Amino acid sequence: MPSRNKIFKTAGVILLFSIAFFGGRLAAARFAPADSARIVPAPENWGLGFQEDGKLPTGNATIDELKKYDAYYAEDTQEKVLYLTFDCGYENGNIEPMLDALKKHKAPATFFVVGNLLSTSPDIIKRINKEGHTVGNHTYHHPDMSSISTKDAFDKELKGVEDLYKEITGEAMTKYYRPPQGKYSIENLQMAKDLGYHTFFWSLAYVDWIEDEQPSKEEAFDKLLTRIHPGAIVLLHSTSKTNAEILDELLTKWEEMGYTFKSLDQLIGK
């Protein structure tokens, strides 16, 4: 059996190594260049920190940092304006009621679509387009885009959606992109920019995408009314039965709170 002195000596070496290792990591973070302080090369999942209801939450990166890559998660403003966006994987009967509510409130929205919706529901795409909304690119197969390392492979996922959209509408697609599951890297943001895309994350969302575990109306309002804030980019899923049922009332409540609705075109100054 090792002596007590040997055990303490070994433990001391391990402790010193740990201090040196983590101290080095902290020093590297402390003295990293300012430009890399928040957006890092490694893949990330877009996340938010809500510190105060009704205020802009913090994100993985700041509004100014994202702007370098033509990317956005909210507008820095005190004006009570919202930007409505929907992520659309497939059609299950909920998009039409949502479009009815948007039409009633004259609220523009952007629908980020995948290849499946374009292939199976061209009439929905035509209605979205006809009613003045924007169709954005959510990739063809909805993969983890942060794992794609080449520009050609990245472009292929977007090009498939562009081609189908043009086939359906006869028009070129607006180059608005939302990373599936919010997974991204700094390289992805640059690739999207190089391809002429603006990337859009969000500053307000809630767990609405699990089809068999839909939130109640009360649960939805608890998140969507308390956390709304000036300049919010709102993410809702078009497959949500709850969203379809509450959208008219939700838009009414936001209007009663003094909010108006603008398009992403207005956010980027098109």
Secondary structure as GFF3:
##gff-version 3
##sequence-region A 1 270
A	DSSP	alpha_helix	4	30	.	.	.	ID=ss1
A	DSSP	three_ten_helix	34	36	.	.	.	ID=ss2
A	DSSP	beta_strand	44	45	.	.	.	ID=ss3
A	DSSP	beta_strand	48	49	.	.	.	ID=ss4
A	DSSP	beta_strand	58	59	.	.	.	ID=ss5
A	DSSP	alpha_helix	63	67	.	.	.	ID=ss6
A	DSSP	beta_strand	71	72	.	.	.	ID=ss7
A	DSSP	beta_strand	81	88	.	.	.	ID=ss8
A	DSSP	alpha_helix	95	105	.	.	.	ID=ss9
A	DSSP	beta_strand	109	113	.	.	.	ID=ss10
A	DSSP	alpha_helix	115	120	.	.	.	ID=ss11
A	DSSP	alpha_helix	122	130	.	.	.	ID=ss12
A	DSSP	beta_strand	134	137	.	.	.	ID=ss13
A	DSSP	three_ten_helix	145	147	.	.	.	ID=ss14
A	DSSP	alpha_helix	151	169	.	.	.	ID=ss15
A	DSSP	beta_strand	176	177	.	.	.	ID=ss16
A	DSSP	three_ten_helix	180	182	.	.	.	ID=ss17
A	DSSP	beta_strand	183	184	.	.	.	ID=ss18
A	DSSP	alpha_helix	186	194	.	.	.	ID=ss19
A	DSSP	beta_strand	198	200	.	.	.	ID=ss20
A	DSSP	alpha_helix	217	226	.	.	.	ID=ss21
A	DSSP	beta_strand	232	237	.	.	.	ID=ss22
A	DSSP	alpha_helix	241	256	.	.	.	ID=ss23
A	DSSP	beta_strand	260	262	.	.	.	ID=ss24
A	DSSP	alpha_helix	264	268	.	.	.	ID=ss25
###
